[in-house]
Amino acid sequence: MRFLARLSPRYGAAIVAGLLLALSFPRVGIAGLAWIAPGFLLFAALGRPGKECFYLGYLAGLVHYLVSLYWLLYIPFPAGAIVGWIALSAYLALYPATWVCLCWKLFPIYQRRAGRASGVPTESSGAKLFSGETPAVAAGTAAPVPAGPGSLSEAVTRKVSDRSEERPGANQNWWPALGDFFTTTNWWRRSAWAVLCGALWVALEMVLARFLSGFPWNLLGVSQHRMVPLIQVASVAGVYGVSFLVVWFSVSLVIALLRVIRQPGLRWGWLLELRLALVALIAVMVFGLGRMLERTDADRELRVALVQPSIPQLLIWDHSEDANRFHKIMELSSLALAAKPDLLIWPESSTPNFTEDNFQAITNLVATNKVWMILGADDAERRPGATKGDDYNYFNAAFLFSPEGKYVATYRKQHLVVFGEYLPCARRFPFLRRIIPIPGDFTPGDRPVPFELADLKARLSTLICFEDVIPGLARESARNDVNLVLNLTNDGWFGKSAAQWQQAANAVFRAVENGLPLLRCTNNGLTCWIDARGRMRDILRSESGDVYESGFLIVRIPLPPAGKRGEPTFYQRHGDWFGWGCVGLAMFALALSVRKTRRAARIF
């Protein structure tokens, strides 16, 4: 308690910022909190050295991920669940920590304190963004710099001992640092910095989505999944475009509020700070509303039955329950088929084993009802050059059967879940299997496989498990003139928690990015479909409103005329161009900063 009492209020602010971020995602899902948290966190670190900026960002990130990923504790291996929850949160917290540190490192500095104290001449106010010092500016108007009695050598000596020029008010108390924030910059430089803060956030999200196989779960833009007009920008810039807009606006909003506090006499000064971000937000909303009003050329429907068996994960691993599992899903399917759907779908891990009896029962069900069928099950293939009888590669797969009961195609999951579907270094460190007792490792598939429903003139692409969270993989799968995207998933690992809602929120963006409807068939929620504009349509619920219970859902998916696919979205054609642009801007800004630091070191 004494240790906590000695902590600066800044750390309390960082904890609050982390909580705001966590609460902006499902299940609480207060989207507006995401428009406050980044800016609030950034200015909690105002005036502090780089190391403390990193600590503050790390604390906020750790709180955010520990709270929003609490559902990892539902994994039915308590020791592994706790270790995984803490380790993953500790790793992910590095990203907001790095963001806070870099934002303040790249804050535009235009005047050295030594120069202010000694009267040393500074560069003109037209200097480049990261290029040095300008006269002090408040409210967009240059303020005179008082001449000091010191000489240039005095200024140099003072500056060598104090590197505080890296940020306005570095290593200062918050209120004086806030004064420096406004007196060392003008409006357009602060606005440019706010844009850079958004680009830095997106650049780090790009790294997060790719490094160590990537974990793009709950990127900041996902918090806005219910703001349908806003998220239409994802059809151009992907989810990263929404993240950028939220961070840019958040930083600009906090600057505007702080200007009101620091300079209350300027009645409309706060609006000046906010105007660029506000104009961009309005433009995005207008674009989104226009896109929502566009008419689609759908002239037919695909009737689909989605079966949700709600099998607890421990029962999935208990082979003594295989017969009961299979009987339950067959019974639900028989009820669903009374509605005469065109396509019957079972979720990931729905089939216990492809025994001869099970296979015969499935093909009979399909042939009797003349229905297409997609189901999730394990697949196996003998390894090339294998010499042992049990030397197989195993895959997490989806299978397509025709209305005649014949096997048609298989899709094998490409992006495996680390510590869930494979254990890295398990052969070198066998004790890992005692902590996380996964019996064996899956092998990743090597390509997307579109499923063609020939007589229905429909073509769909399948994603398994959390592949609908990965923008690039979903985009690759949505090519080849597909009409809709299907996700088969099993979140039974996480009980009845926010995991199901968070994954569905991520899936909303895959629909918008690719301009295609997205079907979700799950083991225990959320079984639903999402239209091409990101509106979550029918959701399977029990009579009590529970989304986790067993049942089936009949949906009607609009399809374009046979042989025709709608115009691909800009994102579908060009991918993560916006995200890579932010990476380029961040690297350019960092390079300029390094160059400036080296030049200053040579001078002093």
CORSULTA-V273484 format. One record per residue. N is the residue number from 1. RES is the residue in one small letter. OMEGA is omega in whole degrees, -180 to 180 (NA if undefined). Layout:
# CORSULTA-V273484
{{N | RES | OMEGA} {N | RES | OMEGA}}
This chain:
# CORSULTA-V273484
{{1 | m | 178} {2 | r | 178} {3 | f | 180} {4 | l | -179} {5 | a | -179} {6 | r | -179} {7 | l | 178} {8 | s | 173} {9 | p | 177} {10 | r | -180} {11 | y | 173} {12 | g | 177} {13 | a | 179} {14 | a | 177} {15 | i | 178} {16 | v | 179} {17 | a | 177} {18 | g | 178} {19 | l | 178} {20 | l | 178} {21 | l | -178} {22 | a | -176} {23 | l | 178} {24 | s | 180} {25 | f | 177} {26 | p | 11} {27 | r | 179} {28 | v | 169} {29 | g | 174} {30 | i | -170} {31 | a | -178} {32 | g | -180} {33 | l | 179} {34 | a | 179} {35 | w | 180} {36 | i | -168} {37 | a | -176} {38 | p | 179} {39 | g | 179} {40 | f | 179} {41 | l | -177} {42 | l | -177} {43 | f | 168} {44 | a | -179} {45 | a | -179} {46 | l | 175} {47 | g | -178} {48 | r | 177} {49 | p | -176} {50 | g | -178} {51 | k | 180} {52 | e | 173} {53 | c | 179} {54 | f | -179} {55 | y | -180} {56 | l | 178} {57 | g | -180} {58 | y | 179} {59 | l | 179} {60 | a | 179} {61 | g | -180} {62 | l | 177} {63 | v | -179} {64 | h | -174} {65 | y | 177} {66 | l | -179} {67 | v | -174} {68 | s | 179} {69 | l | -179} {70 | y | -176} {71 | w | 174} {72 | l | 180} {73 | l | 178} {74 | y | 178} {75 | i | -170} {76 | p | 169} {77 | f | -170} {78 | p | -178} {79 | a | 180} {80 | g | -180} {81 | a | -179} {82 | i | 180} {83 | v | -180} {84 | g | 180} {85 | w | -178} {86 | i | -177} {87 | a | -180} {88 | l | 179} {89 | s | 179} {90 | a | 178} {91 | y | -177} {92 | l | -180} {93 | a | 178} {94 | l | -175} {95 | y | 175} {96 | p | 177} {97 | a | 179} {98 | t | -180} {99 | w | -179} {100 | v | -178} {101 | c | -178} {102 | l | 180} {103 | c | -180} {104 | w | 175} {105 | k | -178} {106 | l | 177} {107 | f | -176} {108 | p | 179} {109 | i | -173} {110 | y | -180} {111 | q | 178} {112 | r | 177} {113 | r | 180} {114 | a | 178} {115 | g | 179} {116 | r | -177} {117 | a | -170} {118 | s | -179} {119 | g | 177} {120 | v | 180} {121 | p | 180} {122 | t | 180} {123 | e | -179} {124 | s | -179} {125 | s | 178} {126 | g | -179} {127 | a | -180} {128 | k | -169} {129 | l | -177} {130 | f | -166} {131 | s | 177} {132 | g | -167} {133 | e | 174} {134 | t | 175} {135 | p | 180} {136 | a | -176} {137 | v | 174} {138 | a | 178} {139 | a | 175} {140 | g | -178} {141 | t | -177} {142 | a | 176} {143 | a | -179} {144 | p | 178} {145 | v | -178} {146 | p | 178} {147 | a | 179} {148 | g | -178} {149 | p | -173} {150 | g | 178} {151 | s | 178} {152 | l | -180} {153 | s | 177} {154 | e | 179} {155 | a | -180} {156 | v | 180} {157 | t | -180} {158 | r | -175} {159 | k | 179} {160 | v | -177} {161 | s | -178} {162 | d | -178} {163 | r | -173} {164 | s | 178} {165 | e | -178} {166 | e | 178} {167 | r | 176} {168 | p | 177} {169 | g | -179} {170 | a | -179} {171 | n | 177} {172 | q | 167} {173 | n | -169} {174 | w | -174} {175 | w | 174} {176 | p | 179} {177 | a | 178} {178 | l | 176} {179 | g | 177} {180 | d | -178} {181 | f | -178} {182 | f | -177} {183 | t | 179} {184 | t | -179} {185 | t | 170} {186 | n | -172} {187 | w | -172} {188 | w | 177} {189 | r | 176} {190 | r | 179} {191 | s | 178} {192 | a | 179} {193 | w | 178} {194 | a | 175} {195 | v | 179} {196 | l | 177} {197 | c | 177} {198 | g | 180} {199 | a | 178} {200 | l | 179} {201 | w | -179} {202 | v | 179} {203 | a | 179} {204 | l | 174} {205 | e | 177} {206 | m | 177} {207 | v | -180} {208 | l | -177} {209 | a | -174} {210 | r | -174} {211 | f | -179} {212 | l | -179} {213 | s | 172} {214 | g | 174} {215 | f | -177} {216 | p | -179} {217 | w | 177} {218 | n | 165} {219 | l | -169} {220 | l | -179} {221 | g | -179} {222 | v | 179} {223 | s | -177} {224 | q | -171} {225 | h | 179} {226 | r | 178} {227 | m | -167} {228 | v | 178} {229 | p | -178} {230 | l | -171} {231 | i | 177} {232 | q | 177} {233 | v | 177} {234 | a | 177} {235 | s | 178} {236 | v | -172} {237 | a | -177} {238 | g | 179} {239 | v | 180} {240 | y | 177} {241 | g | 177} {242 | v | 177} {243 | s | 180} {244 | f | -177} {245 | l | -179} {246 | v | -179} {247 | v | 179} {248 | w | -179} {249 | f | -179} {250 | s | 180} {251 | v | 179} {252 | s | -180} {253 | l | 180} {254 | v | 176} {255 | i | 180} {256 | a | -180} {257 | l | -180} {258 | l | 177} {259 | r | 175} {260 | v | -180} {261 | i | -174} {262 | r | -177} {263 | q | -174} {264 | p | -180} {265 | g | 179} {266 | l | -170} {267 | r | -176} {268 | w | -180} {269 | g | -179} {270 | w | -179} {271 | l | 176} {272 | l | -179} {273 | e | -171} {274 | l | -164} {275 | r | -179} {276 | l | 180} {277 | a | -180} {278 | l | 177} {279 | v | 179} {280 | a | 180} {281 | l | 179} {282 | i | 180} {283 | a | 179} {284 | v | 179} {285 | m | 178} {286 | v | 177} {287 | f | -179} {288 | g | 179} {289 | l | 178} {290 | g | 179} {291 | r | 179} {292 | m | -179} {293 | l | 179} {294 | e | 179} {295 | r | 175} {296 | t | -179} {297 | d | 179} {298 | a | 178} {299 | d | 179} {300 | r | -177} {301 | e | 172} {302 | l | 179} {303 | r | -173} {304 | v | 173} {305 | a | 180} {306 | l | -177} {307 | v | 179} {308 | q | -174} {309 | p | 180} {310 | s | 178} {311 | i | 177} {312 | p | -175} {313 | q | 179} {314 | l | 177} {315 | l | 177} {316 | i | 180} {317 | w | -177} {318 | d | -175} {319 | h | 176} {320 | s | 179} {321 | e | -176} {322 | d | -178} {323 | a | 179} {324 | n | 178} {325 | r | -176} {326 | f | 179} {327 | h | -178} {328 | k | -177} {329 | i | 175} {330 | m | 179} {331 | e | 178} {332 | l | -179} {333 | s | 179} {334 | s | 177} {335 | l | -179} {336 | a | -177} {337 | l | 176} {338 | a | 179} {339 | a | 178} {340 | k | 179} {341 | p | 174} {342 | d | -173} {343 | l | 176} {344 | l | -176} {345 | i | 170} {346 | w | -176} {347 | p | 174} {348 | e | 177} {349 | s | -176} {350 | s | -176} {351 | t | -177} {352 | p | 179} {353 | n | 175} {354 | f | 173} {355 | t | -179} {356 | e | 180} {357 | d | -180} {358 | n | -179} {359 | f | 180} {360 | q | 180} {361 | a | -179} {362 | i | -178} {363 | t | 176} {364 | n | 179} {365 | l | -178} {366 | v | -176} {367 | a | -180} {368 | t | -176} {369 | n | 178} {370 | k | -176} {371 | v | 171} {372 | w | -179} {373 | m | 172} {374 | i | 179} {375 | l | 178} {376 | g | 179} {377 | a | 176} {378 | d | 176} {379 | d | -179} {380 | a | 179} {381 | e | -179} {382 | r | -179} {383 | r | 177} {384 | p | 179} {385 | g | -178} {386 | a | 179} {387 | t | -180} {388 | k | -178} {389 | g | -177} {390 | d | -176} {391 | d | -175} {392 | y | 165} {393 | n | -180} {394 | y | -176} {395 | f | 168} {396 | n | -165} {397 | a | 171} {398 | a | -176} {399 | f | 177} {400 | l | 176} {401 | f | 180} {402 | s | 178} {403 | p | 176} {404 | e | 180} {405 | g | -179} {406 | k | 175} {407 | y | -177} {408 | v | -174} {409 | a | 178} {410 | t | 169} {411 | y | 179} {412 | r | -176} {413 | k | -176} {414 | q | -175} {415 | h | -176} {416 | l | 180} {417 | v | 178} {418 | v | -177} {419 | f | 176} {420 | g | -180} {421 | e | 172} {422 | y | 178} {423 | l | 177} {424 | p | 177} {425 | c | -178} {426 | a | 179} {427 | r | 180} {428 | r | -178} {429 | f | -175} {430 | p | -179} {431 | f | 179} {432 | l | -179} {433 | r | 175} {434 | r | 177} {435 | i | 178} {436 | i | -169} {437 | p | 173} {438 | i | -172} {439 | p | -178} {440 | g | -177} {441 | d | 171} {442 | f | 174} {443 | t | -179} {444 | p | 171} {445 | g | -173} {446 | d | -178} {447 | r | 170} {448 | p | 180} {449 | v | 177} {450 | p | 176} {451 | f | -178} {452 | e | 174} {453 | l | -164} {454 | a | -175} {455 | d | 179} {456 | l | -178} {457 | k | -180} {458 | a | -178} {459 | r | -179} {460 | l | 179} {461 | s | -174} {462 | t | 171} {463 | l | -177} {464 | i | 177} {465 | c | -173} {466 | f | 174} {467 | e | 177} {468 | d | 175} {469 | v | -171} {470 | i | -174} {471 | p | -175} {472 | g | -179} {473 | l | 178} {474 | a | 179} {475 | r | 178} {476 | e | -179} {477 | s | -176} {478 | a | 176} {479 | r | 178} {480 | n | 173} {481 | d | 177} {482 | v | -180} {483 | n | 179} {484 | l | 180} {485 | v | 180} {486 | l | 174} {487 | n | 172} {488 | l | -177} {489 | t | 177} {490 | n | 176} {491 | d | 177} {492 | g | 175} {493 | w | -168} {494 | f | 175} {495 | g | 178} {496 | k | -171} {497 | s | 179} {498 | a | -177} {499 | a | -178} {500 | q | -180} {501 | w | -180} {502 | q | 179} {503 | q | 178} {504 | a | 178} {505 | a | 176} {506 | n | -178} {507 | a | 178} {508 | v | -177} {509 | f | 176} {510 | r | 177} {511 | a | -178} {512 | v | -177} {513 | e | -175} {514 | n | 178} {515 | g | -177} {516 | l | 171} {517 | p | 180} {518 | l | 177} {519 | l | 176} {520 | r | 175} {521 | c | -170} {522 | t | 177} {523 | n | -178} {524 | n | 174} {525 | g | -9} {526 | l | 172} {527 | t | -173} {528 | c | 166} {529 | w | -176} {530 | i | -177} {531 | d | -173} {532 | a | 177} {533 | r | 176} {534 | g | 177} {535 | r | 180} {536 | m | -176} {537 | r | -175} {538 | d | 176} {539 | i | 178} {540 | l | 177} {541 | r | 173} {542 | s | 179} {543 | e | 179} {544 | s | -180} {545 | g | -178} {546 | d | -179} {547 | v | -173} {548 | y | -174} {549 | e | 180} {550 | s | 179} {551 | g | 176} {552 | f | -177} {553 | l | 175} {554 | i | -179} {555 | v | 177} {556 | r | -176} {557 | i | 178} {558 | p | 180} {559 | l | 176} {560 | p | 178} {561 | p | -178} {562 | a | 179} {563 | g | -179} {564 | k | 175} {565 | r | -179} {566 | g | 179} {567 | e | 179} {568 | p | 177} {569 | t | 177} {570 | f | 179} {571 | y | 179} {572 | q | -179} {573 | r | -169} {574 | h | 174} {575 | g | -173} {576 | d | 179} {577 | w | -178} {578 | f | 179} {579 | g | 178} {580 | w | 175} {581 | g | 177} {582 | c | 175} {583 | v | 179} {584 | g | 178} {585 | l | 180} {586 | a | 180} {587 | m | 178} {588 | f | 180} {589 | a | 179} {590 | l | 179} {591 | a | 177} {592 | l | 180} {593 | s | 178} {594 | v | 179} {595 | r | 180} {596 | k | 180} {597 | t | 179} {598 | r | 179} {599 | r | 178} {600 | a | 180} {601 | a | 179} {602 | r | -179} {603 | i | -174} {604 | f | NA}}
